[in-house]
Structures are given as C-alpha cells and as structure tokens.
Amino acid sequence: MVAMTQPHTPLRQILKTLKIDLPQVTPGGTYLPAKRVGNMIYVSGQVPMIGDKIVASGPVPSSCSIEQAQKAARLCVINALASVQTLGADALDKLRGVLRVGCFVNSDSNFTAQPSVGNGASDFLIELFGDAGRHARVAIGVNTLPLGVSVEIEFIFLTD
C-alpha cells in the first residue's frame, strides 16, 4: 500500500480556516454513520442536507443544475467528515487521506455527466487533503435516491 501523509495542518484547523462547522450527525436508519476497520474508515452514504433541510433535490439537470449538484456533492463531503467525527474527538485529525469515493447522481435518462457532479466532492477533498485527497472514484447515474435528493456519496478514508 502506498503511504499517504497527513496534511501539515490538522484537518480541524483547515475547516476552521474555511469557516466550516461540522453538523451533528443523526443516522436516518439502522446503520452506523462511519465504521473503522483497521486503518480505513468507511462512511455511509451522505446526502446534501443542512439540519433536516434538503438543499438539492430531483434529477440532474432538469430539476437540479450541474452546478447545484456539484455544490451538493461538496456538502456531502462536509457531512461525511461530521460522520467521521462520531468515531472520537481526534478522529478527524487522524485522517491521512481519501481512498475511494462513490458518487450516485439522480439523473435524467439522457444525462451522462455524472463525473462532473462527482468533481464537486473530489475537488474539495483535494483542497482539504492535498495530494492525499486524490482517490479512486465511481460516479453512477440512478433514477432515484433517498428523500428525493440529487446526490448521495459514500467514502473510504485512510486513517492512523
């Protein structure tokens, strides 16, 4: 396995600098928001919600523009980091990188730019982690997602 290095600045400090506050996590079902296995943290699918408010819904691009869906994907990253935080107070600062991202996009039948939507998450992860934020990814179009959201994203992080 290629070793990934932790950013020079702790992730909590990077988020503070970007004025990003992580939300409280309340699972919407019978599952864990995040689970650590060895040096990997698996994060359950995250949707673009702030509190109990959905910020991007419906198919892309007819109900939700590509740009809105990219912003929603960025919000999914923020919610994923909040899920990691449920594993302990120092869990965020122990993250060393991103291994994989699975991006699901509620898509119109002729929409084929799912990777562009996924870039909203990928670009933000690289901003947060530098080269350690580069990851393997899948971007898949689906006909519906939970709660009618436009985007759902799952993550695998590398940790100490």
C-alpha positions in Angstrom: 0.0 0.0 0.0 1.3 3.5 -0.8 1.7 5.6 2.3 -0.3 8.8 2.3 0.8 11.6 4.5 -1.4 13.7 6.8 -1.7 17.4 5.8 0.8 19.6 7.6 -2.2 21.5 9.1 -4.7 19.4 11.2 -8.0 19.0 9.4 -9.9 20.7 12.2 -7.7 23.8 11.6 -8.3 23.7 7.8 -12.0 23.5 8.4 -11.8 26.4 10.8 -9.9 28.5 8.4 -12.5 27.8 5.7 -15.2 28.7 8.3 -16.8 25.3 8.0 -18.6 24.0 11.1 -19.5 20.3 11.0 -23.1 19.4 11.8 -24.3 17.0 14.4 -24.9 13.5 12.9 -28.2 11.7 13.3 -28.5 8.5 11.2 -31.6 8.1 9.2 -31.9 4.4 9.8 -30.4 1.3 11.3 -26.7 1.8 10.4 -23.6 3.5 11.6 -22.6 6.8 10.1 -19.0 5.6 10.0 -17.1 2.5 10.8 -13.4 2.0 11.3 -11.8 -1.3 10.1 -8.1 -1.4 10.6 -6.6 1.8 9.1 -9.7 2.5 7.0 -12.9 4.4 7.8 -16.0 3.6 5.8 -18.5 6.4 5.7 -22.2 5.6 4.9 -23.8 7.4 2.0 -24.1 11.1 2.7 -26.9 13.3 1.2 -26.9 17.1 0.8 -28.7 18.2 3.9 -28.2 21.0 6.3 -30.0 20.0 9.5 -33.2 18.5 8.3 -33.3 20.6 5.1 -32.5 19.0 1.7 -30.5 21.5 -0.4 -30.6 19.7 -3.7 -33.4 17.5 -4.9 -34.7 15.9 -8.1 -32.9 14.7 -11.2 -29.9 16.4 -12.7 -30.0 18.5 -14.8 -33.8 19.1 -15.2 -34.6 19.8 -11.5 -31.1 20.5 -10.2 -28.4 22.1 -12.3 -24.9 20.6 -12.6 -23.5 23.5 -10.6 -26.1 23.0 -7.8 -25.3 19.3 -7.8 -21.6 20.0 -7.5 -22.2 22.2 -4.5 -24.4 19.4 -3.1 -21.5 17.0 -3.6 -19.2 19.3 -1.6 -21.8 19.4 1.2 -21.8 15.6 1.2 -18.0 15.8 2.0 -18.8 18.1 4.9 -21.4 15.7 6.2 -19.0 12.7 5.7 -16.4 14.5 7.9 -19.1 15.0 10.5 -19.7 11.3 10.4 -16.0 10.5 10.9 -16.1 12.8 13.9 -18.6 10.4 15.6 -15.7 7.9 16.0 -14.0 10.2 18.5 -12.8 13.7 19.2 -9.5 13.2 17.4 -10.8 11.1 14.5 -10.7 14.0 12.0 -7.1 14.9 12.7 -6.0 11.2 12.3 -7.3 11.1 8.7 -4.4 10.7 6.4 -6.2 10.7 3.0 -9.0 9.5 0.8 -9.0 6.1 -0.8 -12.3 5.9 -2.6 -15.5 7.9 -3.3 -18.7 6.5 -4.6 -21.0 9.2 -6.2 -24.6 8.5 -7.0 -26.4 11.1 -9.1 -30.2 11.2 -9.5 -30.1 11.6 -13.3 -32.4 12.4 -16.2 -32.4 9.5 -18.6 -30.1 11.2 -21.1 -27.7 12.8 -18.6 -24.2 11.4 -18.8 -22.1 14.0 -16.9 -22.1 12.2 -13.5 -18.3 12.6 -13.3 -18.7 16.4 -13.4 -21.0 16.2 -10.4 -18.6 14.0 -8.6 -15.9 16.6 -9.2 -17.7 18.8 -6.7 -16.7 16.3 -3.9 -13.3 15.3 -5.4 -12.0 18.9 -5.9 -13.0 19.7 -2.3 -11.2 16.6 -0.9 -8.1 17.6 -2.7 -8.4 21.1 -1.3 -8.6 19.7 2.2 -6.0 16.9 2.0 -3.7 18.0 -0.9 -2.3 15.0 -2.9 -3.6 12.6 -0.1 -7.1 13.7 -1.2 -6.7 12.1 -4.6 -8.7 8.9 -4.7 -10.3 6.2 -6.8 -13.9 7.1 -7.7 -17.1 5.9 -9.3 -19.8 8.2 -10.5 -23.1 6.5 -11.3 -26.4 7.7 -12.6 -29.5 6.4 -10.9 -33.3 7.1 -11.3 -33.9 8.0 -7.7 -32.2 8.5 -4.4 -33.4 8.5 -0.7 -35.5 11.6 0.2 -35.5 12.6 -3.5 -32.0 14.1 -3.2 -29.9 14.8 -6.3 -26.7 13.3 -5.0 -25.6 10.7 -2.5 -21.9 10.0 -1.8 -20.1 7.3 0.2 -16.4 7.5 1.2 -13.4 5.4 2.3 -10.8 7.3 4.2 -7.3 6.3 5.3 -6.5 6.9 9.0 -3.7 6.4 11.6 
